[in-house]
Amino acid sequence: MDGNDYINSLIMGEVTVPSVIILNTSNEQYFLPSEPIESMEQLVQFISSVLNGSAQAYGGDGFIQRVKRVAFDARSTIMVSCQDFCTGGCMRIVRDYFQSTEQLF
């Protein structure tokens, strides 16, 4: 995985770059700030809330969360494959059309 694909897969959504996310790799929980971080003071406050346990934790590695993640990853893979197939298929149709019209002239 490259770029933010790992994080997108972990949170099962799209993350705008740049974003602040704290990830606990031991249990795959993640923490997102409740509002955009615009100052160093807000960043320190967010990190402190994670450390003292008052920040909302998302995700995890429980059974239900793993099933959700597998379903999300499968859907994402299918969507990318369909987009690639549709784009390639359309390009072949257009190419074949122009090749067939060249033969008429």
Phi and psi in degrees as GROMACS dihedral restraints (atoms count N, CA, C in turn):
[ dihedral_restraints ]
;  ai    aj    ak    al  type     phi  dphi    fc
    3     4     5     6     1  -125.2    20    10
    4     5     6     7     1   163.4    20    10
    6     7     8     9     1    59.4    20    10
    7     8     9    10     1  -131.8    20    10
    9    10    11    12     1   -98.5    20    10
   10    11    12    13     1    15.8    20    10
   12    13    14    15     1   -60.3    20    10
   13    14    15    16     1   -40.6    20    10
   15    16    17    18     1   -61.7    20    10
   16    17    18    19     1   -46.5    20    10
   18    19    20    21     1   -67.0    20    10
   19    20    21    22     1   -42.5    20    10
   21    22    23    24     1   -58.7    20    10
   22    23    24    25     1   -41.1    20    10
   24    25    26    27     1   -66.5    20    10
   25    26    27    28     1   -40.2    20    10
   27    28    29    30     1   -66.0    20    10
   28    29    30    31     1   -45.0    20    10
   30    31    32    33     1   -90.0    20    10
   31    32    33    34     1    -3.6    20    10
   33    34    35    36     1    55.9    20    10
   34    35    36    37     1    50.7    20    10
   36    37    38    39     1  -171.2    20    10
   37    38    39    40     1  -170.8    20    10
   39    40    41    42     1  -104.4    20    10
   40    41    42    43     1   134.2    20    10
   42    43    44    45     1  -111.5    20    10
   43    44    45    46     1   129.9    20    10
   45    46    47    48     1   -77.9    20    10
   46    47    48    49     1   145.0    20    10
   48    49    50    51     1  -106.3    20    10
   49    50    51    52     1   130.2    20    10
   51    52    53    54     1   -85.7    20    10
   52    53    54    55     1   149.8    20    10
   54    55    56    57     1  -139.6    20    10
   55    56    57    58     1   157.4    20    10
   57    58    59    60     1  -105.3    20    10
   58    59    60    61     1   119.4    20    10
   60    61    62    63     1  -137.2    20    10
   61    62    63    64     1   132.2    20    10
   63    64    65    66     1  -104.8    20    10
   64    65    66    67     1   127.0    20    10
   66    67    68    69     1  -116.5    20    10
   67    68    69    70     1   127.6    20    10
   69    70    71    72     1   -97.0    20    10
   70    71    72    73     1   101.4    20    10
   72    73    74    75     1   -71.5    20    10
   73    74    75    76     1   -15.8    20    10
   75    76    77    78     1   -73.3    20    10
   76    77    78    79     1   -28.7    20    10
   78    79    80    81     1  -132.8    20    10
   79    80    81    82     1    10.0    20    10
   81    82    83    84     1    59.1    20    10
   82    83    84    85     1    28.6    20    10
   84    85    86    87     1   -85.1    20    10
   85    86    87    88     1   150.7    20    10
   87    88    89    90     1  -136.7    20    10
   88    89    90    91     1   158.2    20    10
   90    91    92    93     1  -128.1    20    10
   91    92    93    94     1   131.1    20    10
   93    94    95    96     1  -117.6    20    10
   94    95    96    97     1   140.7    20    10
   96    97    98    99     1   -67.5    20    10
   97    98    99   100     1   148.1    20    10
   99   100   101   102     1   -73.3    20    10
  100   101   102   103     1   -21.9    20    10
  102   103   104   105     1  -140.9    20    10
  103   104   105   106     1   158.0    20    10
  105   106   107   108     1   -57.2    20    10
  106   107   108   109     1   138.1    20    10
  108   109   110   111     1   -89.5    20    10
  109   110   111   112     1   119.6    20    10
  111   112   113   114     1  -119.6    20    10
  112   113   114   115     1    -5.5    20    10
  114   115   116   117     1  -143.0    20    10
  115   116   117   118     1   163.0    20    10
  117   118   119   120     1   -63.3    20    10
  118   119   120   121     1   -36.2    20    10
  120   121   122   123     1   -62.6    20    10
  121   122   123   124     1   -41.7    20    10
  123   124   125   126     1   -64.7    20    10
  124   125   126   127     1   -38.5    20    10
  126   127   128   129     1   -64.2    20    10
  127   128   129   130     1   -45.8    20    10
  129   130   131   132     1   -62.6    20    10
  130   131   132   133     1   -40.5    20    10
  132   133   134   135     1   -64.3    20    10
  133   134   135   136     1   -41.2    20    10
  135   136   137   138     1   -63.8    20    10
  136   137   138   139     1   -46.7    20    10
  138   139   140   141     1   -62.1    20    10
  139   140   141   142     1   -41.1    20    10
  141   142   143   144     1   -62.7    20    10
  142   143   144   145     1   -39.6    20    10
  144   145   146   147     1   -66.7    20    10
  145   146   147   148     1   -32.3    20    10
  147   148   149   150     1   -69.5    20    10
  148   149   150   151     1   -44.7    20    10
  150   151   152   153     1   -66.5    20    10
  151   152   153   154     1   -35.7    20    10
  153   154   155   156     1   -89.9    20    10
  154   155   156   157     1     0.9    20    10
  156   157   158   159     1    85.7    20    10
  157   158   159   160     1     7.6    20    10
  159   160   161   162     1   -90.5    20    10
  160   161   162   163     1   -10.1    20    10
  162   163   164   165     1   -80.8    20    10
  163   164   165   166     1   145.4    20    10
  165   166   167   168     1   -70.8    20    10
  166   167   168   169     1   124.2    20    10
  168   169   170   171     1   -94.2    20    10
  169   170   171   172     1   139.4    20    10
  171   172   173   174     1  -120.1    20    10
  172   173   174   175     1   163.8    20    10
  174   175   176   177     1    77.1    20    10
  175   176   177   178     1  -139.2    20    10
  177   178   179   180     1   119.0    20    10
  178   179   180   181     1  -177.2    20    10
  180   181   182   183     1  -122.9    20    10
  181   182   183   184     1    25.8    20    10
  183   184   185   186     1   -68.6    20    10
  184   185   186   187     1   167.2    20    10
  186   187   188   189     1   -58.9    20    10
  187   188   189   190     1   -49.0    20    10
  189   190   191   192     1   -63.4    20    10
  190   191   192   193     1   -41.7    20    10
  192   193   194   195     1   -64.2    20    10
  193   194   195   196     1   -37.6    20    10
  195   196   197   198     1   -66.3    20    10
  196   197   198   199     1   -39.6    20    10
  198   199   200   201     1   -63.7    20    10
  199   200   201   202     1   -44.0    20    10
  201   202   203   204     1   -60.0    20    10
  202   203   204   205     1   -42.0    20    10
  204   205   206   207     1   -66.7    20    10
  205   206   207   208     1   -40.2    20    10
  207   208   209   210     1   -63.1    20    10
  208   209   210   211     1   -43.6    20    10
  210   211   212   213     1   -63.5    20    10
  211   212   213   214     1   -42.0    20    10
  213   214   215   216     1   -63.7    20    10
  214   215   216   217     1   -45.7    20    10
  216   217   218   219     1   -62.8    20    10
  217   218   219   220     1   -40.0    20    10
  219   220   221   222     1   -64.6    20    10
  220   221   222   223     1   -44.5    20    10
  222   223   224   225     1   -62.4    20    10
  223   224   225   226     1   -42.6    20    10
  225   226   227   228     1   -62.9    20    10
  226   227   228   229     1   -42.1    20    10
  228   229   230   231     1   -64.4    20    10
  229   230   231   232     1   -42.9    20    10
  231   232   233   234     1   -65.2    20    10
  232   233   234   235     1   -41.1    20    10
  234   235   236   237     1   -62.0    20    10
  235   236   237   238     1   -45.1    20    10
  237   238   239   240     1   -64.5    20    10
  238   239   240   241     1   -42.5    20    10
  240   241   242   243     1   -63.3    20    10
  241   242   243   244     1   -42.4    20    10
  243   244   245   246     1   -65.8    20    10
  244   245   246   247     1   -40.8    20    10
  246   247   248   249     1   -62.7    20    10
  247   248   249   250     1   -43.9    20    10
  249   250   251   252     1   -64.3    20    10
  250   251   252   253     1   -42.8    20    10
  252   253   254   255     1   -65.6    20    10
  253   254   255   256     1   -45.8    20    10
  255   256   257   258     1   -63.9    20    10
  256   257   258   259     1   -42.4    20    10
  258   259   260   261     1   -63.9    20    10
  259   260   261   262     1   -47.0    20    10
  261   262   263   264     1   -65.0    20    10
  262   263   264   265     1   -40.3    20    10
  264   265   266   267     1   -63.9    20    10
  265   266   267   268     1   -43.2    20    10
  267   268   269   270     1   -63.8    20    10
  268   269   270   271     1   -41.0    20    10
  270   271   272   273     1   -63.9    20    10
  271   272   273   274     1   -39.1    20    10
  273   274   275   276     1   -66.8    20    10
  274   275   276   277     1   -39.5    20    10
  276   277   278   279     1   -63.1    20    10
  277   278   279   280     1   -46.0    20    10
  279   280   281   282     1   -62.7    20    10
  280   281   282   283     1   -45.0    20    10
  282   283   284   285     1   -60.7    20    10
  283   284   285   286     1   -46.5    20    10
  285   286   287   288     1   -63.8    20    10
  286   287   288   289     1   -36.6    20    10
  288   289   290   291     1   -62.3    20    10
  289   290   291   292     1   -48.1    20    10
  291   292   293   294     1   -67.7    20    10
  292   293   294   295     1   -34.4    20    10
  294   295   296   297     1   -66.9    20    10
  295   296   297   298     1   -38.1    20    10
  297   298   299   300     1   -71.9    20    10
  298   299   300   301     1   -33.6    20    10
  300   301   302   303     1   -73.0    20    10
  301   302   303   304     1   -28.9    20    10
  303   304   305   306     1   -64.5    20    10
  304   305   306   307     1   -34.0    20    10
  306   307   308   309     1   -69.2    20    10
  307   308   309   310     1   -24.7    20    10
  309   310   311   312     1   -73.2    20    10
  310   311   312   313     1   -26.5    20    10
